[in-house]
Amino acid sequence: MSKQAEEACERVKSHNLFKDNEFNVVGLSQGGLIARYIVESCETKHPVRNLVTVGTPNNGVDYEERCGEGIANL
């Protein structure tokens, strides 16, 4: 995971599209962790304007809900 995040950071830093302006980062699931790495640890010329993550385990995963259980069944 760390290698993927560092590689993504290097690609963002070297791409001309990200050199002149702020930019937005969107990540889905594990990609959200990479997106968060870009925001928090990647030293880009301009800051990230917005970060959007969907279904990203930002706080880790320590509980798996069984199928058919949920708030309504508690």
Sequence and secondary structure as in RCSB ss.txt:
>XXXX:A:sequence
MSKQAEEACERVKSHNLFKDNEFNVVGLSQGGLIARYIVESCETKHPVRNLVTVGTPNNGVDYEERCGEGIANL
>XXXX:A:secstr
 HHHHHHHHHHHHH GGGSSS EEEEEETHHHHHHHHHHHH   SS EEEEEEES  TT       TT SGGG 
